Amino acid sequence: MDEIKTVFDLACGSVSQLPLTPEDRVIRRQAQDELAAMARAEQLAAIDIRLAVLDRQAIRPLRALATGTPSAEDTATLAALEAEAQTLRDERGGLLAASAPD
């Protein structure tokens, strides 16, 4: 089945259903690619924000570690923060690889 487009002629008030032309398909594909790129950019920005938050949350436990006074909670917090950060870095790398030109 051919894909169709709806064309509105405002001058005479008519509506037509026409098959997509090859140019229409190219334009649609370009629009889909742009939407996918925008979605990836939003995901990357969200990951970058979360990584910055994780860095800030690590400051106090790292200070305790640096001064030689870390508690078990500090160590556990740092381990959890690093695990989440590594997961986010992996996800970020996958998004960047997916957006790289062939």
C-alpha positions as CSV (number, residue, x, y, z in Angstrom):
1,M,0.0,0.0,0.0
2,D,1.3,3.4,-1.0
3,E,1.9,5.9,1.7
4,I,-0.2,9.0,1.3
5,K,-0.1,12.7,2.3
6,T,-2.9,15.0,2.9
7,V,-2.7,18.3,1.0
8,F,-4.8,21.3,1.9
9,D,-5.5,23.9,-0.7
10,L,-6.5,27.0,1.3
11,A,-7.3,29.0,-1.7
12,C,-10.2,26.8,-2.8
13,G,-10.8,24.9,0.5
14,S,-10.1,21.5,-0.9
15,V,-8.4,18.5,0.7
16,S,-6.6,15.9,-1.4
17,Q,-4.9,12.6,-0.6
18,L,-1.8,12.1,-2.7
19,P,0.9,9.4,-2.7
20,L,4.2,10.4,-1.2
21,T,6.8,11.4,-3.7
22,P,10.5,10.3,-3.3
23,E,11.2,13.9,-2.2
24,D,8.5,13.6,0.5
25,R,10.1,10.4,1.8
26,V,13.5,12.1,2.0
27,I,12.1,15.0,3.9
28,R,10.2,12.7,6.3
29,R,13.4,10.7,6.9
30,Q,15.4,13.9,7.5
31,A,12.7,15.0,10.0
32,Q,12.8,11.7,11.8
33,D,16.6,11.8,12.0
34,E,16.5,15.4,13.4
35,L,13.9,14.3,16.0
36,A,16.1,11.3,17.0
37,A,19.2,13.6,17.3
38,M,17.2,16.0,19.5
39,A,16.1,13.1,21.7
40,R,19.7,11.9,22.0
41,A,20.9,15.4,22.9
42,E,18.2,15.6,25.6
43,Q,19.3,12.2,27.0
44,L,22.9,13.3,27.0
45,A,22.1,16.5,28.8
46,A,20.1,14.7,31.4
47,I,23.0,12.2,31.9
48,D,25.5,15.1,32.2
49,I,23.4,16.8,34.8
50,R,23.0,13.6,36.8
51,L,26.8,13.0,36.7
52,A,27.4,16.5,38.0
53,V,25.0,15.9,40.9
54,L,26.8,12.6,41.7
55,D,30.1,14.5,41.7
56,R,28.7,17.0,44.2
57,Q,27.3,14.2,46.4
58,A,30.7,12.6,46.6
59,I,32.5,15.6,48.0
60,R,31.7,15.0,51.7
61,P,32.5,11.3,51.7
62,L,35.7,12.0,49.7
63,R,36.7,14.7,52.2
64,A,36.3,12.1,55.0
65,L,38.4,9.7,53.0
66,A,41.1,12.3,52.3
67,T,41.4,13.2,56.0
68,G,41.6,9.6,57.0
69,T,38.2,9.6,58.8
70,P,35.8,7.7,56.5
71,S,33.0,5.8,58.0
72,A,31.5,2.7,56.6
73,E,28.6,4.9,55.3
74,D,31.1,7.1,53.5
75,T,32.6,4.1,51.8
76,A,29.2,2.6,50.9
77,T,28.1,6.0,49.6
78,L,31.1,6.4,47.4
79,A,30.7,2.9,46.0
80,A,27.0,3.5,45.2
81,L,27.8,6.8,43.6
82,E,30.5,5.4,41.5
83,A,28.3,2.4,40.4
84,E,25.6,4.8,39.2
85,A,28.2,7.1,37.5
86,Q,29.7,4.1,35.7
87,T,26.2,3.0,34.5
88,L,25.5,6.6,33.2
89,R,28.9,6.8,31.5
90,D,28.2,3.6,29.7
91,E,24.8,4.8,28.6
92,R,26.3,8.1,27.5
93,G,29.0,6.2,25.5
94,G,26.3,4.1,23.8
95,L,24.3,7.2,22.9
96,L,27.4,8.9,21.4
97,A,28.3,5.8,19.5
98,A,24.8,5.6,18.1
99,S,24.9,9.1,16.9
100,A,28.4,8.8,15.2
101,P,28.3,9.0,11.4
102,D,28.9,5.7,9.6
